[in-house]
Amino acid sequence: MRRKVSVLTAVAVATLATIVGLITSYQAWLRRQRARLQAESSIIGTALGPVEYCMWGQGPAVLVVHGTPGGYDQGFAFSKLVGSQHATFIAISRPGYLRTPLALARTPEEQADLSAAVLDALGIAQTAIIGISGGGPSAIQFALRHPRRCRGLVMISGVAQHYSEQELQANWSPARRLFNRIYSRLVASDFLLYTLFPFARLRPAALQTENLLRSVTLYTLRQVGYHNDMEQFERITTYPLERIAVPTLVVHGCADDEVPFAHAELLAHKVPRVKLLAVADAQHLAFYTHAAIVMPELRAFLASLVD
């Protein structure tokens, strides 16, 4: 009997030690993530207020506008896939994300003007702009409102018209809705993301996978921007896409069920100087899952803007 009690005590002690060790490791990981976010970005004072950003690479300026949720680190992760030798990338945190206050610019129109203010503060006259997913409306508005400062527009799985998560999910199957609930909890759960990082390192493109995962960690620092985006996207009626005068590249997965392919089709139909790269069988992260197809096209497009 004593031996049985001793074994149970040892198991209990080992279990408690494991739990304490896991919690300690997780808390240390959270501290590293917070420290990394601040260390890899800067705050620039603009005429409209302080904006978080990072800048790297060499060549013509390319402004990267992240998706929903996201932050400057998502734009930075995307630019890593493109490569530093192709442009000087400026990745910003849109209002409500990380260290950029929401009060600066709530609507896509205001966010486009804020992007222009960032360029002013950096002394940059012109830029190409890349709108990723939920960054699409801000990128479109930049091309419309600041045409002389925009050399070209790239839409990556981008929102281009009215968008409502509720309306979209109403057409999903029960299995798809269940998957989305699990996925949403995953994105909002830093602990679950923490457990995924060791597996991310097993992938062939481990660094790129880690960078993308990091760009949704610490959701509490991103949720204000996320909720604002959802409100703003539901208010979109139509954009005068036919007035976009700059060369435009649209990249979209044909099987995208987060931002439907119809958004890309609208852009391809309305924008005058547009090229559509429709990635067959690809979903929302086509730029990542099909990078071997997407990135050469994107690099060639960016190069064509300065020829």
N, C-alpha and C positions, 0 to 999 in steps of 0.2 A: 504493500500500500504506500509506504514512504517513497519507494522508487517511482511509483506512478505520479505521486504529487510532485516529486522533484522534476520529473520530465515535463509535466504540465507547467511548472513554474519556469523552467528553462525556455519552453516554447513561448510563454507569455512575455518573458523578459526580452527574448530575441525579436518578437513581433513588435513590442513597444519601441525597442531600439531602432528597428527598421522604419517604423512610422516617424519617429523623431528625426531620424536621419533624412528621410524623404522630405519632411516639412522644412528642415533646415536647408537642405539643398535647393528646394523650390524657392524659398525666400531669398537665398543668395542669388539665384538665377533672376528673380524679379529685380533685385537691386542692380544687377549687371545690365539688364535690359533698359532700365531707366537711365543708368549712367551712359550707356551706349547711345541712346536717343539724343541726349544733350551733347555728348562729345562729338557726334558726327554732324551736327547742324549748328547754324548760327542764327542770330536774330538780326534782321536788317530793318532800320528805321525808314519808313516810306512816308510820303505825304499823307497817306491814309491811315498809317499806324504800323505797328511792328509785325513783321512776317518772318516765320521760320523758314529756312531754306538751306540747301547745300549746293555746291557747285564743283564740278570736276570735269576733266577731259581737256581736249584741245581742238580748236577749230571753230566754225560758226556756232552761234548760240542756238540752243534748242531748249525751250521751256517744257518741262514735263509736269502735267497736271494729273494727280493721282485719282484713283477711284474711290468707291464707297464700300466699306470703310478704307482708310489708308492714312497717308501722311507723307512727308517728304521722303521717308525711307522706302516707300513703295515706288516712287518715281526714281529714286536712286537705284533700287534693285532692278527696275526695268532698264535703266540706262546701262547697267553692267552687262546686260544681255546684248545690247547694241555694240558697246565697246568704246573706250575713251578716245581712240584715235579718230573717231568719226565726227565729233562735235564737242563743244563745251556745253554740258548739260546743267541746267538749273532746275532743281527739283524743289518745289515749295510744299508746305503744309497749307491746304486750303482752310479758310476760317472754320473754327470749331474742331479742328484736328490738332492734337498735340499742343504746340505752344503758340498757335495763331488764334487770336480771339475771334469768336463768332461775330461779335458786334461790328467788326470791320466791314464785312460783306456777306450778306445772307444769300442774295439771289445770284444766279449765274452771271447776270449782267454786271452786278457789283463786283463779283469775283474776277471778271475779265478786266475791269478797270483797276482792280488791285494788282493783277498781274502786270499791267502796264506801269503801275507805280513802282513795282519791284524792279522792272527794267530801268526806269528812270534813276532809281537809287543806285543801281549797279553801273550806270552809264552805258547801257546797251541800247542801240537805236532800233535794231531789228532782230527778230527771232522767228524760227519755226516753232510751232506748238504741237505737242502731243497730248491728246486727251484720252485717258484710259478709263473705260467703263463709265462710272459716275462722274468722271472729270470731263466727259464729252460736252455737256451743255456749256460749261465755262470756256472750253476751248473754242466751241462754235461761236460764242459771243465775242471772244477775243478777235477772231477772224472778221466778224461783222462790224464790231465797234472800233477796231484799231487796224484797219486794212493796210495802212502805210507802214505799220510796224511788224506786220505778219508776212513772212516769206513763204510759208506753207503750213498746211494743216494736216495732221495725222489723227485719225480716229481709230483707237484700238478697242474693239468690242464696246463701242461707245453708245451712250444714251443720246438720241438725236430728236426725240419727240416725247409726247406725254408718256409718263411711266408711273405705274402704280404696282407695288408688290402685291397688294390684295387682289387687284384685277388679274394680274398675271397668274397668281397661284390658284385662282378659281378654276383655271383650265387644266391644272395639273391632276395627275392621278393620285389616289390616296397614298400610294407608295412614294411618289415624288414629294408630296407634302411632308410625309414622315421624314424622308431623307433631309429635306430642307430644314425642318425643325432641329434635327440632330446637328446639321452643319452650322446652323445659326448659334446653337449652344457651344459648339466647338470653337467658333470664331470668338465668342464672347468669354470663353473660359481659358484663362491663362494657364491653369494647371493642365488642362488637356493638351494645349499646345506645347507645354513644357515636356510632356511625355512623348510627343511626336518628334522632337528634335533629334534624338539618337537614331531614329529610323530614317530621318531626312538625310543623315550623313551616309547612309548606305546607297543612296541613289547615285547614278553616274555623274549628274550635275549637282553634286551635294551643296556647293556654295550657293548656287542660284536658288536651290530649293530652300535653304536656310534663310536667305535674304528675303524671299517672298513670305515665308512663315513669320519672320520677325516683323514684317510690315503690318501685321494684324494683331500683334501682341499688345498688351496693356490697353485693352478695349475701352476701359474707363476714360482714357485720355483721348478717345476717338468718338465716343458715342454721341456727344453733342453735335458734331459735324454730320454724323450718320443720320440722326433724326432730322436735322435741318435739310439734308439732301433729299430725304424721302418726301418731305413737305414740298420742297421746291419742284421736284420732278413731277409731282401730281398736278402742279399748277401750270405746267407747260401746255400750251395749246399747239401753235405751229410756229416754226421759225422760218424767216425768209431765206431759206438755204440757197435759192437761186441768186442771191446777192453775194455769196462768197466768191470772191474774185481770185483767190490764190490757188495754186496747185494743191490738190487734196488727195491723200491716200487713205482709203478705208480698209481696215483689216477686221474681219469678223468670221467667227466659226459658224458654219451653216447649221450646226446642231445646237447652237447656243440657246439654252432655255432659261438663262438669267436675264440677259438683254437680247430679246428675240432678233433674229436675222432681218426682220422687217425694218429695223432701224438702219441697217446698212443699205438695204434696198432703197429706202427713202433718200438717203444721201446720194446713192449712185444715180438716182433718177433726177434729183433736183439740182445738185451742185454742178456748175458748168465744166470745170476742169478737174474731173475726178477720175481716179482709178480705184476699182474695187478688187481687193484680194479676198476672195471667198474661200475659206479653208474648209475643204470637204471633211465631213464627219467630225469636225472639231467643235468643242464646246466653248465656255466662256474664257478659259485660259488658253486660247489658241496660240497666243503670242509665246507662251511658255512650252506647252505640250508639242507645238509644231514650230519651234524656234528655227529649225533648220530650213523651213520654208519661208517663214515670216521675216526673219532678221536680214537675210540678203536683200529682200525687196525693200525693206525699210532703209537700209544703208544706201541702196542705189537711189531711192527717192530723195533722201536728205542730200546726197551728193549732187543730184540734178538741180537742186535749188540754188546752188552757188556756181554752177557751170556758166 
